[in-house]
């Protein structure tokens, strides 16, 4: 079941430290990937709000000495937020620029079409940062920027 925008926003703020990557950016990723639903990928092994691959989870565990698992992410929403935060941080800590880290997260080197996802996430981030998260019309515009194909579901989370 999808979380409401306000519940997702609160969850992100409580479980993400926006040193390099903003809370607003995570909203875009989570909306585009799963419409705020902590779930397994429909046609693949990725899990969580941000659809993290098991191999990436393993890399994060090795890099940060964490204990992420598929089952933990799926049963615990805060963990689902934290793994995305840690993946982005790991890419950045390993020397990728913020934009490079986002492209790595999106798998843009494997699938060039995924570069568009990064642009959508960044557009969502800009809209939320410029107009805030308290204005329903602004949030609607941000979610539509993150993933135009999810338009029919936007009002259900506002």
N, C-alpha and C positions, 0 to 999 in steps of 0.2 A: 504494500500500500504506500502511496506517495505521501510524503510529509507536506504540510503546508509551507508556503514560502517563509512565514515568520518562524515556524519551528525549525526549518532548515537553517535559516539565518542564525538563530540562537545556537544551534548545534555546531555550526561552523565557528562562530565566535568563541565558543567554549572549548573547542578541540583543535584549533589551528592557531599557530603563532605567525602572524603575517610579517615576517622579517623581510622577505623578498617578494613573496606571492600573497596577494591580498585576499581577504575574505570574499570580496566581490568577484574575484576571479574564480574562486572555488564554486560560487553559485553558478557561474556560467558552465563550468565543467560538469557539475552534478546535474544541471538541468539538461544539458545537451546529451549526456551519456545515459541517464536513467530517469529523468523527470522526477528527481528527488526520491527514488526508490532504492533501497538497499537490497540488491538482488544479484543473482548469478546471471551472467551474460546469456542471452537467448540462444545464440549459435556459437558458443565458445566457452573457454575456461575462466574468463575474467570475472571479478566479483566486486561488489560494493557500489557505493554511490558513483565513484569515479572509474569503475570497471578496470581494476588493477589486475594484471596478468600474474599468475602464480610465479613465473620466473622473476618478475620484477619484485614481487613480495619477498622472494628468497634473497635477492640482491640487497634489498633494504634491511632484512634481518641480519645479513652478514656485515653490512656496512655500519649499522647502528647498534648491533647486538640486541635487536628487538625480537619479539616472539609472534609476529603476525602469522595467522593461518586463515585459510578459506573459511572454516567454520566460525572462527572468532569474529571475522569481519561481518559475516552474514547475520550473526545473532546480536551484534553490538554496534549500534549506530555511531557512537563516539569513535570506536575503532575504525569504522569505515571512513570517517572523515580524516582521522589521524594518518592512515596509510597513504592517502593521496597527498597530504601535506608532507609526509616523509619522503615519498617518491620524488616530488618536485625539489625538495631540499637536497636530497642525495644527488640528483642530476646537477644541481647548482654547485654543491660542495665539490663535485668531481671536476669542476672547471667549465661546465657549460654556462653560457650566458642565460639570463632568464628566458629569452626568446628560444634559445637552443633547448633549454630544459622543457619548455612547453611543447616544442616540436618532438622531442624525444618521448615525452609523455603520450602525445597523440599518435606516435608511431609513424610520423610523417616521412621518415627515411625508408620505411618499408612500404608504405602506401602513400604516394604523393597527394592523393585526394584529401588526406587527413590534414594537410596544411590549412585547409579551409576551416576546420574545427578550431584551430588556434585563433584564427581571425575572429571567429564568432565568439569565442570565450573572451577575447580582449575587447570586443565591442560591448558585450554584456558588462564587463568590468567598468568600462568608461561611462556607460549610461548610469550604472548604479552609483559610481563615485560622483558624477556630476549632478545627479538629481535626487540621490538619497534612496533609502530603502523604505521610507514611510509613505511614499506617494504611490498608490496602486497603479496609476497610469504609467509612472516611471518604471516600476517593477515589471509590469506587463511588457513594456517596450524592451527592457533588458532581457527578459526571458525569450522574447521573440527574436532578438538579435543572437542569443546563444543558440537557438535552434528553431528556425521558422517552421519546420515540419511538425513541431509539437504544439502549434497554435491552438488547436482544439482543446488542449488540456490546460492551458494557462489559467483560465478563470477558475478551474477546480482547485488550484493551489493558492489562490490569492485570498 
